[in-house]
Amino acid sequence: MKIGLKTAIAAAVAATLGTAAMAEGSLTVVSWGGAYTKSQVEAYHKPFIAKTGVQIKSEDYNGGIAEIKAQVEAGNVTWDIVDVELSDAVRACDEGLVYPIDHSILPPAPDGTAATDDFLPGTLHECAVANIVWSTIYAYDSSKMADGPKTMADFFDLEKFPGKRGMRKSPKANLEFALIADGVDPADVYEVLGTPEGVDRAFAKLDTIKDQVVWWEAGAQPPQLLADGEVAMTTAYNGRIFNAVAAEGKPFEIVWDGQIWDLDLWIIPKGAPNKDAALEFLKFSTDTQRLADQAKWIAYGPARQSSAPLVGKYNDGKIDMGPQMPTAEENLKRAVQNDFEFWADNQDQLNERFNAWLAG
């Protein structure tokens, strides 16, 4: 049955694409769907197809490495290249599910700077190459606050800025935010959080606003909380706030001070049927121009430093995207990169303490 099905699919694809295209090969690219995949289709897929003739099949998934693991262990890998979060990239590499990637194959910056020096620190890994930077920030409605908050300390200042606060129902990011608001330099956050005293200090700071917090769980909730006036300000994913501004005309402002930034990266599963094409796509999609082009479609920052000056306007031609990026120089001044190793080691116990704190 399997052979018959594969033959039928091959025949159908050949009929659809024609012999010339089939001769060039095909590639299955897996990502998160929605506006994010659309940004990749516009910036990566279409120009790659035009340049190489390789046809791309785009598939969506919900993250994690379970499906990759199942394919590799069954010896039936159908995915060629997958967009993953950093913690999953590292786990997949540790478990031997993906190929190591030689960073020397990555194209240099336009001025000749080697890729290894051009990618932001922490964005190249043994088995993965980052494409975008996204972040957790906080935002407010500027139509309701003429002189709005500017710092992470302001988020915790109920006297100066009264009103409810929206926060994700999780210790992750909140503990970091609390320490920054309490005066810890962003560069020292995980050093402090790595001690019992630091954890106590973070929870003590959260205590100061606990009674005023509206807890959210889904990324779509914070913009809605702001729009409905249920909170004066809220933590959120930067792309969600940007979309509310760009697509819905909401008067929201992002405060970048103390942003916690994270990565999405490409990995290539072991046994990928089109490994060579996947490597070509990886190189192409993470070059300086392609990462800058993606920023026309979504407010996530390019992983390369050389892409930043090339970031132009949103695809409607109206909004200047440079300042919207987590990676904009101004926005990175007091930023923190999410320490996936810290959370891998401490997530369970901190979740337990956070839940007990919530119930207390």
Buried (B, 14 or more C-beta within 10 A) or exposed (E): EEEEEEEEEEEEBEEEBEEEBBEBBBBBBBBBEEEBBBBBBBBBBEBBBEEBBBBBBBBEBEBBBEBBBEBBEEEEBBBBBBBBBBBBBBBBBEEEBBBEBEBEEBBBBBEEBEBEEBBBEBBBBEBBBBBBBBBBBBBBBEEEBEEBBEBBBBBBBBEEBEBBBBBBBBBBBBBBBBBBBBEBEBEEBBEBBEEEEBBEBBBEBBEBBBEBBBEBEEEEBBBBBBBEEBBBBBBBBBBBBBBBBBEEEBBBBBBBBBBBBBBBBBBBBBBBBBBEBBBBBBBBBBBBBBBBBBBBBBBBBBBBBBBBEBBBEBBEEEBEBBBBBBBBEEBBEBBBBBBBEBBEEBBEEBBEBBEEEEEE
